[in-house]
Amino acid sequence: MPLIELFYSDTCPDCHMVREHLMKLMPKDAKFKEINIGYPEGRGYAASLGIMSVPTVAIDKEVVFVGYVDKDEIEQELKSR
């Protein structure tokens, strides 16, 4: 069961679009976690993984996408795992 994490900011329009794509494409058995970097806990956790910008998608603690990513790219990545 993969852990998919989305690092985002409330004011980031691309973050909301990536979230929509993830919600449509995520495997049913995946665990999904959203980390808001607008809060100290979120910033600290992001920093511990070397994440400097949003949106960022990590799968099993491995950063796989930074910035806006389209639905097809997300789908390809999820199918390859």
C-alpha positions in Angstrom: 0.0 0.0 0.0 1.8 3.2 -1.2 1.8 6.4 0.9 1.2 9.4 -1.4 1.9 12.8 0.2 1.0 16.1 -1.3 2.9 19.1 0.0 0.8 22.2 -0.7 -0.1 25.8 0.2 -3.7 27.1 0.5 -2.9 30.0 -1.8 -1.4 27.8 -4.6 -3.8 27.2 -7.5 -1.5 24.5 -9.0 -1.6 22.6 -5.7 -5.4 22.4 -5.9 -5.2 21.1 -9.5 -2.7 18.4 -8.6 -4.8 17.4 -5.6 -7.8 16.9 -8.0 -5.7 14.7 -10.3 -4.5 12.6 -7.4 -7.9 12.1 -6.0 -9.1 10.8 -9.3 -6.2 8.5 -10.0 -5.0 7.2 -6.7 -5.2 3.4 -6.2 -7.9 2.4 -3.7 -5.4 0.9 -1.3 -3.2 4.0 -1.2 -2.8 6.1 1.9 -3.1 9.8 1.1 -1.7 12.6 3.3 -1.8 16.3 2.7 0.9 18.5 4.2 0.2 22.2 4.4 3.5 24.1 4.4 1.6 27.1 5.8 2.0 25.6 9.2 5.2 25.1 11.2 4.7 21.3 11.4 4.2 21.1 7.6 7.2 23.3 6.9 9.4 21.3 9.2 8.4 18.0 7.7 8.9 19.3 4.2 12.3 20.6 5.1 13.3 17.2 6.5 12.6 15.7 3.1 14.4 18.5 1.3 11.2 19.9 -0.2 11.5 23.6 -1.1 8.5 24.3 -3.3 4.9 23.4 -3.8 3.1 21.5 -5.1 5.3 18.5 -4.4 4.2 14.9 -4.6 6.1 12.2 -2.7 5.4 8.5 -2.9 6.7 6.4 0.0 8.9 9.4 1.1 10.5 9.7 -2.4 9.8 13.0 -4.2 8.4 12.2 -7.6 6.9 15.5 -8.8 7.8 19.2 -8.1 5.5 21.9 -9.5 2.4 21.4 -11.6 2.1 18.0 -13.2 -0.6 16.9 -15.5 -3.0 14.0 -15.1 -1.3 11.8 -17.6 2.1 12.1 -15.9 0.6 11.2 -12.5 -1.2 8.3 -14.0 2.0 6.9 -15.6 3.9 7.2 -12.3 1.2 5.4 -10.3 0.9 2.6 -12.9 4.7 2.0 -12.8 4.6 1.3 -9.1 
